[in-house]
Amino acid sequence: MLVFTSFALYFDHLGILVLGLAVHSICFLLMPDNVGRLKKWIPVILSMLSLAWFLFNIGEISPKDLRVLKTFKGRVVSLAPVAVEKNRFLIRLIDPSVSKVLVRLTILDDSCGLAQGDVIQFKSKIAPPRYYADPGVLNYRKFLWQKGVLATSFLPNCDQIQILEKAAPTFFQRFRQKIINTLSAENLVHRDIIASLLFGHNVIQAEKLDVIRKAGLSHLFVISGTHFAAICSVIYLLGYLFLSGYPQVFLKIPRQKLCSAITLIFIFLYLGVIETHPSVLRASTMVICFLLAVLLERKLLVWDVLILSATFNLIVDPLVIFNLSFQFSYMALVLIFLGSPALLKFSKFFSKVHWVFGRFIYFLAMIVWINLGLAPLTLFYFSSWSLIGLLHNIWAIPLFEFLIMPLVLLVYVSAVFISSALPFLLSVIDLLLSAMFNGIQFFPSFKLADHLVRPLLIQVIGFYFLILLMCLGRRRKIKFAALIVVLVVFCFTSWWHKFSFEYRVTQIDVGQGDASLVETQGMSILIDSGGHRFLDVGSFVLRPFLEYSWVKEIDLAIITHADIDHYGGFTHLAEQGYLKEVWIPEEKAESPLFLSLLDVFEKNKVVLRKITRTVELKLNDHAVLSVFVLPDQSRKTLSKNDRSLVARVSFGEFCALFTGDLSKEGERLFVDNFKDQLRCDLLKVGHHGSVSSSTERFLRWVDPRYAFIGVGRRSQFGHPHKVVIDRLKNRDIQIFRTDQDGAVALEKNFLGTEIARHQKKSQFSLFELFVFFKSFKF
């Protein structure tokens, strides 16, 4: 199953294969041996039924229905229990033209009085989620599609929403609402965290979430298996103590079965209140499997329960295989099962002193084992790993399991029987969470991000394959051989990923903007950084891309001119210590955003240099950087775009030219002043392909073979213009656009110079294939 999961993560959207494998395993584990040939066909039938269920329950949407302001009807299927910064709802459209489509509706206003099950009518545009196609960067569209959300919509307020049908609240909804009303009325510091623990819906503020992740305690702030185990243990114990006063009951029904049945009933009631996220489904199905085994008097191995739980999750949602919570939780369980025998032997030595001391050592060893085992997966997704998390888990887990989670259980009980106790209980939980955050901030948050790099997928797979072989293998020679092979693969892939090229020029997909990364023999130059007024491009795009590329520091950054779509991403990079030196053009800064960026540079001790004349810098024995500046008399009457710095990087016989937002007048002056110095093989097309740029005369002097265009999808400015594209094609120039090809890179490696398309926009996934067939009208 681990091998298939690894392939699923690599090739993307192959969760159905894992589903078939899991179902097949279940049938072989649970069905009697006398089934005969039927055993071979049942897994196939179940897999096909699951596939059919998935195909006929995904939405269908037509391009003609997108980006058109119209009125839609839909039913609210999900909403956050407590609004933190903005309200997000999942709406199932019931419009005849777009049936079964899930839309994420975001409203900056209040909750509009909506409740689950309400039928609403709203006037808005819906569109597929936007995303940046760079390696290592979250594909937001894919992220939402895996949740079944095919489109997004935005409304500034509730004026355009009309409630057509108010749903009658169910018992569970009334129960939830009673707690939510009390939670909203109380002045609590950690209201968002309490809501997440109570209802399983992640509404934790981004600042707190960042602190939690750095401390290595993310697993505690979702409803996980340990939380379920703690709550179910309390319920089982209370039922056992209560029924002890009625011994005649146990004469008819065994005590274990009766307590298990009571706990099972509580779980189903609990699932009706909270959101069924992957971590919730995983935890609940595993506990249910154990309790059913007790009721049915059937012995189940831990591996059987693990496979049963995974199978149920995959049948409910095959795409859950790509959910990070699903991957981390099941990997943690696998590590626990694999490491328990060895850790028990290790702790027995300390049990000779006292059994309590032995248990404590086992607890500590298990925490270290799980944290080290999950480190490659954590580095792969987040490019950082918290060493201090080992220490935090020692005191945070007991605090959560023995104090906070029992109080969460009491909140549910008091909501039914003693509503007046709710404010007191919520205040106590808030106080404990404040104490936890004080404890987190007391210790330094030490990350290894400065010393470790994001591993490649093949390295992560090799690591877990080695753990599996070490724990389950019997022959030492095989273990030693596997260790040698994994080390060789790790070293070779690391060398190939970082040092297999002499130079590389990458046009990063930052939407409507420019960002070009030049790498050569340990030197990294970032020319522009993209930028957006409502999105931190540096945090969401540039930093993940740099971590994926194993670029730990930018030796030199160049801002061609002071437009936000060229400098906006530098703020985050400067704050995170990526920038050493920045070159900017000499001009009066008028934008408050650009002035604040200069303050960030100064605060973070980034060397700032204003370029007033042409500069040439030797990068190494084979690479030279030239930055061209027009004479003073020429610059005085030019626009800000035409005062852009023009950078040229040459690697022996090959060179690349970056022209900022030059227009026709700027190109004319640069040709007049620099002429043959502009001739290059690769041209970063000026002003995103605007009709006012890339004139015939300029292209004739540069004479490029390749053209990179940094442009956003469906650009509101009409970039790149058809006239510019025709000019480039007429000169037989290969064109690569970030709106169609994603991040593109030109590099020279052992195979020569070639174009590498990192994430082409037309990538055809299995999920999109399903959408296509579902939308096809026979």
Secondary structure, 3 states (H helix, E strand, C coil): CHHHHHHHHHHCCCHHHHHHHHHHHHHHHHCCHHHCCHHHHHHHHHHHHHHHHHHCCCCCCCHHHCCCCEEEEEEEEEECCCCCCCEEEEEEECCCCCCCCEEEEEECCCCCCCCCCCEEEEEECCECCCCCCCCCCCCHHHHHHCCCEEEEEEECCCCCEEEEECCCCCHHHHHHHHHHHHHHHCCCCCHHHHHHHHHCCCCCCHHHHHHHHHCCCHHHHCCCHHHHHHHHHHHHHHHHHHHCCCHHHHHCCCHHHHHHHHHHHHHHHHHHHCCCCHHHHHHHHHHHHHHHHHHCCCCCCHHHHHHHHHHHHHHHCHHHHHCHHHHHHHHHHHHHHHHHHHHHHHHHHHHCCCHHHHHHHHHHHHHHHHHHHHHHHHHHHHCCCECCHHHHHHHHHHHHHHHHHHHHHHHHHHHHHCHHHHHHHHHHHHHHHHHHHHHHHHCCCCECCCCCCCCCHHHHHHHHHHHHHHHHCCCHHHHHHHHHHHHHHHHHHHHHHHHCEEEEEEECCCCCCCCEEEEECCEEEEECCCCCCCCCHHHHHHHHHHHHCCCCCECEEECCCCCHHHHCCHHHHHHCCCECEEEEECCCCCCHHHHHHHHHHHHCCCEEEEECCCEEEECCCCEEEEEECCCHHHHCCCCCHHHCCEEEEEECCEEEEECCCCCHHHHHHHHHHHHHHHCCCEEECHHHHCCCCCCHHHHHHHCCCEEEECCCCCCCCCCCCHHHHHHHHHCCCEEEEHHHHCCEEEEEECCEEEEEECCCCCCCCHHHHHHHHHHCCC
